[in-house]
Amino acid sequence: MAEYERMLDANEEWARDFPGALPVAPARKVAVVACMDSRMPLFPLLGLAVGDAHVIRNAGGVVTDDTIRSLTISQHLLGTREIVLVHHTDCGLQKTDDASFADLVEEATGARPPWPAQAFTDVDEDVRESIRKLRASPFLLSKDVCGTVYDVTTGRLHRVEAD
């Protein structure tokens, strides 16, 4: 059975107990930007319930133009005012660099990506860079950002202070 078949079956079971529609605006007025790593169960690890927060995930949890686009919509149209960054230890983006990754993709596909992978070596410094990018954005209404790193071996978060 394909994984998507299992997911569709799981959805049928979940839908039986579906509590009904929630407001489109997040109840806790927060947006989370996190890595897509499958070891981070964001809702339980942050004490969130369905409807509490917007969650934006990508490789590395990096702040890209699209991340800022989503946060701008989240703040201007849907009332969020806080941003929580959740990066993590043992990230795949710590295991490469932008040039090597682009070479790998080009070798496998014949096409070189037009965007950088945004690889990094120091996770805390990468969180600080993400905070800097968010605070420098002219599009966001609130620059209230909390940076964190999730330890994949202990399940704990530690806060990263901005410069």
Secondary structure, DSSP 8 states (H G I E B T S, - for coil): --HHHHHHHHHHHHHHT------SS-TT-EEEEEE--TT--HHHHHT--TTSEEEEEEGGG---HHHHHHHHHHHHHH---EEEEEEESS-GGGG--HHHHHHHHHHHHS---SS-----S-HHHHHHHHHHHHHH-SS-S--EEEEEEE-TTT--EEEE---
